[in-house]
Amino acid sequence: MIVLWLKFVHVAAIAGWSAGLVALPMLYLQRAGLEGEPLHRLHAFTRFLYVVMVSPVAFIAIGSGTALIFMQGTYENWFSAKLVGVSVMTGVHIFSGLMILRLFEPGKAYPLGRFVVVMALTLGAIAAILALVLGKPDMEWPAVLAALFAPGALSDLVDQFIGGTK
């Protein structure tokens, strides 16, 4: 029963996190040409959304997902691919926070090209995660990537750069 509730929390948190990552770039586009009180209101709302809503649900999503890994023992290739999508979402999340710090300085605007790239990355990661989780495809990694998942592969990789790990 705990796993069921944890899955519910995880799915709800992922939904909230995804919605926030889609909403933030749309708010950034509204920055263009604003000054004075409207700019301060947009800045305050954007920071509130990021700090009070999006970041906590991201933390809950990752924490509950980590707990589910240990409770269910999901160690299949589709799951590793899903974690790549989660990593993309995490990267977008981090860069969204950095954007809030820079965007609201005087004379700044959010370029449309950046909006397109960020939305494509975000929506692509969300779609990939959904497809992988719902489909659970039987995947085989290319030989180069499969070698990275072999026991001791990280040690061998690091040894090439710093030497003496064994």
N, C-alpha and C positions, 0 to 999 in steps of 0.2 A: 504493500500500500504506500510505503514511503517513496518508492521509485515512481509510482504514478503521480503523486503530488509534486515530486521533484521535476518530473517531465513537464507537468502543467506550468510550474514556475519558470522553467527553462524556456518553454515555447512563448509564454507571455512576455518574458524579458527580451527574448530575441525579437519579438514583434515590436516592442517598444523601442528597442535599440535601432532596429531597421528604420522605423518611422522617423526617429530623430535624425538619423544620418541622411535621410532623404529630405527632410524639412530644412535642415541647416543651410545647405547651399542656396535654397530658395530664399531664405532670409538674407543671405549675403548679397544676393542680386539687388535687393531693395536698398542697399547702402548708397548706391550711386546718386550723387547730387544732394544728399540730405545734409542739413546743418542744423545746429541749435537743438531745440527740444525734440523734434522728430528723430534726429540722430541719436540723442541720448536714450529715448524710449526704445528704439530698435536695438541699440547696444545692450541696454539692461535686459530686454526680453530675450535676446539671443544668448547672453551669458547665463541667464536664469535657466533657459531650456537646456543648455549644455551642462551646466554644473549641477543643477538640482534634479533634472529629469533624465537626460540621455546618459550621462556618466554613471549614475547609480544603477540603471537597468543594464548597462553594459557589464558592470562589475557582477551583478546578480546573474546575468546570462553566462558569463565565463565561469563564475564560481559554481553555479548549479550544473553546468556542462561538465566541469572537471569532476564533480562528485558523481555524476552519472557514468563517467568513464570508469571509475573505480567500482561502482556498484554493479554495472552491467558487463564490464570487461569487453568493451567494443574495440577490437584491434584489427580491423579489416582495412583493405586498401581504400575503399570508398570513404571510410572515416578519416583516413590521413588526408585525402583530397579535400574533404569537408573542412579540415583544420586549416588548409591553405586559404579557403574562402573566409574563414573566421579571422585569419591573419590579415587579409585584405581589409576587412571591416575594421579591425583594430587600427591598422595604419591610417585609414580614412578618418577614424575617430580622433586619433592623435593630431593629424594635420588639421582637422576642423578646429580643435582647440587652439592650435597655433595661429590659425587664420583669424580667430576672434581677437587675439591679442594685436594683430597687425592691421586688420581691416578697418578698425574704427579710429585710426589715427587721421589727422586732418588731410584732406585731399585724396584719400584712397578710394578705390572701387574694386569690385570683384569682376575679373575678366570673364566674358561669356565663354571663351575657350576653356578656361579652368572649370567652369560650371559643367560644361559638357563632359569633360574628362572625369571629373569627380562623380557625376551622376552615372556615367557608364560603368565606372569601377564599382560603385556602390550597388547599383541595380544588378550588375553582372554577378557580383559576389553573392547577393541575396538569392538570385535565381539559381546559381550553381549549388548553393547550400540546400535549397529546397529540393532541387532535382536529385542530389546525392542522398539526402536523408529519406525522401519519399520513395525513391527508386532502389536504393541500396544495390547499385550495379556491381556485378562481378568484374572487378578491374584487375588488370595486370600492369605493373609498372614497367617502363622500359628498363633494360638491363642496367643502364647508368644510374637511374634512380633507385632501382631495387637494391643495388649494392650499398646504397647509403643506409638502408634499413636493416642490414645484416648486423648481428651482434659484433661489437668491437669496431664498427665502421667509423664512428666518430673519433675514436682514439687514433685510428690509422690516418684519418684525414688531418687531424690536428698535428700528428707527428711529422707530417710533411712540412709544416710551417714552423714549428718550434722545436722539434726533435726531442728525443729522450723521454717520451711518455710511457714507454714500456720498460 
